[in-house]
Amino acid sequence: MSKEDIVLTEDEVPSIARLPTVSGEFEIRVFREEHSGLDHVALTLGSMEGPDPVLVRMHSECLTGDAFSSLRCDCGQQLNSALQAIQEHGWGVLLYLRQEGRGIGLHAKIQAYHLQDKGADTLDANLMLGLPADARDYRIAARMLESLGISRVSLLTNNPDKVEQLINNDIDVVERRPLVVGIDVNNRSYLATKAERMGHHINDEELNGD
């Protein structure tokens, strides 16, 4: 399937508004995914037009990290760092995607945490629940970028799957920019699993704070 299989609902009144934040003044746009009924968000800063690729961060929803500042993951730190990077760059977009727990949902994510507390790593915990290691589908992100008039991006990510999925959905990923932040004793093994077993671009020096 391609991004054309993802339909965005159009509202009579546009879901667009000014959103001042501690990282600068963004514009918020809400995109409703028709088949799931989920609302995804684009925070944009500046114009999306120009010869240079647009700085883009695709951020999957993480209630524990984003809202509760959990240190089990690096999600909250990545969210804040990405917004700051876009502000410093002067223009760009953050896509906030409703794909909690790498797409398995909050309930299953906390079940996976329970298994991790008993010794499973972040990948095996999902598999023990009969779920995929990563269930995220970035076709919705491609459709959102398309709606914003964006076809060339500089992608803030450590995850090669994000790059591959965007390319497969006709988005030109001109470059990948690393986003390695927030590593500490609470999430080091979690991030090591992502690097060693899921191919994320995080090296040993970064993991060990060298």
RAHU-V527257 format. One record per pair of residues at least 6 apart in sequence whose ideal C-beta (glycine too) atoms are under 7 Angstrom apart, sorted by the first residue. I is the first residue (numbers start at 1). J is the second residue. Records with the same first field share a line. If there is no record, write none. Layout:
I=J ; J
This chain:
2=139 ; 169
3=139 ; 142 ; 143 ; 169
5=139
6=33 ; 139 ; 140 ; 143
7=34 ; 35
8=31 ; 32 ; 33 ; 34 ; 143 ; 147
9=32 ; 34
15=29 ; 30
16=27 ; 29
17=28
18=25 ; 27
19=26 ; 27 ; 28 ; 43
21=83
23=83 ; 84 ; 87
24=45 ; 87
26=43 ; 44 ; 45
27=44
28=41 ; 43
29=42 ; 44
30=39 ; 41
31=40 ; 42 ; 144 ; 147
32=39
33=40 ; 140
38=98
39=98
40=95 ; 96 ; 97 ; 98 ; 140 ; 144
41=96
42=93 ; 95 ; 144 ; 148
43=93 ; 94 ; 96
44=93 ; 148
45=86 ; 87 ; 91 ; 92
46=90 ; 91
47=91
48=54 ; 93 ; 148 ; 149 ; 150
49=149
53=152 ; 153 ; 154 ; 174 ; 175
54=92 ; 93 ; 150 ; 152 ; 153 ; 154
55=85 ; 86 ; 89 ; 92 ; 154 ; 156
56=92 ; 93 ; 95 ; 153 ; 154 ; 155 ; 156
57=82 ; 94 ; 156
58=95 ; 97 ; 138 ; 141 ; 157 ; 162
59=78 ; 79 ; 82 ; 94 ; 95 ; 96 ; 97
60=97 ; 99 ; 102 ; 136
61=96 ; 97 ; 98 ; 99 ; 100
62=73 ; 75 ; 100
63=100 ; 106
64=70 ; 72
65=73 ; 75 ; 76
66=75 ; 76 ; 79
69=76
70=76
71=184 ; 186 ; 187
72=113 ; 186 ; 187 ; 190
73=187 ; 190
74=181 ; 182 ; 183 ; 187 ; 191
77=181 ; 182
78=179 ; 181 ; 182
81=179 ; 181
82=94 ; 156 ; 179
83=94
85=156
86=92 ; 94
93=148 ; 150
95=141 ; 144
97=140 ; 141
99=136
100=106 ; 109
101=108 ; 109
102=134 ; 135 ; 136
103=134 ; 135 ; 136
104=126 ; 131 ; 135
108=129 ; 131
111=129
112=125 ; 126 ; 129
115=125 ; 128
116=122 ; 125
120=128
121=189 ; 193
122=190 ; 193
123=133 ; 193 ; 197 ; 198
126=132 ; 133
127=133
133=198
134=161 ; 198
138=162 ; 165 ; 166
139=169
141=166
142=166 ; 169 ; 170 ; 171
145=153 ; 171
151=171 ; 172
152=172 ; 174
153=171 ; 173 ; 174
154=174 ; 175 ; 177
155=162 ; 163 ; 166 ; 173 ; 176 ; 177
156=177 ; 179
157=163 ; 176 ; 179
158=178 ; 179 ; 180 ; 200 ; 201 ; 202
159=200
160=199
163=173 ; 176
166=173
167=173
178=201
180=202 ; 206
183=191 ; 206 ; 207 ; 209
188=207
191=202 ; 207
192=207
194=200 ; 202
195=202 ; 207
